[in-house]
Amino acid sequence: MARLDAARVAAWRELQSVSAELERAIDAELVAEWEIPLGWFDVLAALQRLGGVARPHELAVELRLVRSSLSRRLDRLEEEGWVARHRTGPAIGDNDHRAVDVELTRRGRTLWREMNVTYRRAVQSLVASKLADADVAALRRVLATVAPP
């Protein structure tokens, strides 16, 4: 196992800093055009990837968020009519009778589709246009290596 040295600490700090800076820039573009933050868009996009309906736990895993943070976002998205929460029966083997599904509403799907143009444009200009195919493959390999299980 590699030892924690100054170069590895610096690499971590740079990854953390660059990631935060890119998120702020993408968030600023979404807010400027839509008055909706990246965190809200991320929930809509995750629901879209999960087929339009998911349990909060599944969303939290997909977004790598703690449930309380996701719950606050879902409250706001539901207030706006972009998602709806429905009580459901327990899944097979699930004893929780309070289970809830989160569904992307028609309005939410339309908003995601329109915002996705802005999001993709921002990712293209800030990240994708600067990476060769080999860079993308290397970055994905490194992230898969360090991602928590």
N, C-alpha and C positions, 0 to 999 in steps of 0.2 A: 504494500500500500504506500502511495506517495505521502511524503510528510507535508504538513501544512507549513509552507514557507511564504516569504513576502510576495513572491510572484503569484502564488495561488490566491492569497488574500486580495491582492491587487486585482486579479482577474475577476474574482467574485464581486468586489466593489464596483468594478467597471461594468460588469453585466447588470448589476442591480441599478446603477446610475443610468446607463443607457436605456434599459428597459423602462424605467420610470419616466425618463425624458421623452421617449417615443410615445408612451401612453398619454402623457400630458399633451403632446402635439396632436395626436389623433383625437383625443377628447376635445381639444380646442376647436378643431375643424367641425366635429359633430355639433358642438354647442353653438358655434357661429352660424351654422346652416340650419340646425334643427331645434336648438335650445334644449337638447337632450344629451345627457352625459354618456360617455363611453360605457360606464358600468351598467346603465340601463340597456343600451344597445346590446351589450354582451349577453344579457339574460334573454333578450328576444332572439338573438342569433343562436344561443344554446338550445332554446326551445325548438327553433327551426331545424337545427341539426338532429334533434332527438325525435323528430317526426311531428312536432306541434303539441305534444302532450307528454308530461313527465311528472314524476313525484319530486317534491322539493329535494329529497336526498340525492336523486339522480342529477338534478340541476347543480346542486352544490358540488358534487364530484366532478361533473363536466367543467364547471367554472373554477374549480379548486378554491372554493370559498367556504368560510364557516357558515353554518346554517343561519345564525342570527343576522349576519350581514345580508345574506340572500333574502331573508324574511322581510327586512326593511325595504329592499328593492322591489320585492313582489308586492308589498303593500302599495307602494307608489305607482307601479305599473298597473295594478288592479284599479286604483283610483282613476287613472287615465283611461281605463277601458281597453288596454292593450293585452292584458292577460285576464283570465278568469280562473278562480279556484273552485273546485267541485269536490265535495265529500264523496268518497268511494268506499266500497266494501273492502275488506282486507284482501290482499293478494294471497295466493296459495301459500300456506305456511306462515302467513303474517297474522299475528294476533292483535294488531293495532286496528281497532274499529274506527279510529278517528282519521284514517288515511285520507289524504288530499291529493288530487291531481291538479297540476297547473296546466292550463291550456292557452295557447296563443290564439287570441281572438282574430276575427277577420280584420278588424282595424289594426291589430298588432302585426299581423302578417303583411298588410299593406305598408305600414310604417317601416317594418324591417326591410322590406324589399326596396323601398325608396331610400332609406338611410344607408343601406348596403352599398349603394353607388358611391356615396360620400366616403364611407369607410374604406372601400376598396381603392378609391382614388388616393386617399391619404396613405394607406399601406404601400401602394405602388410608388408614390413619390418619396416617401420617407425610408422605405426598406427595400422592397422588391427590385426597384430599378438599380440599386447599388450592389446587388448580389448576383454573381454568376451561378449557374446550375450547381457547380461543384461547391460553392460557398453554402448554398441552401442545404445540400446533402450533408456537408460537414457540420453546419449549425444544428440540424435536426439530430445528427448522431450525438453531438455533445449534449444537447438538451435531454435526449433520451437517457444518456449515461448518468446525468446528475438529477433527473426528476425523481422525487420521492415515489416510493411504490404505491 
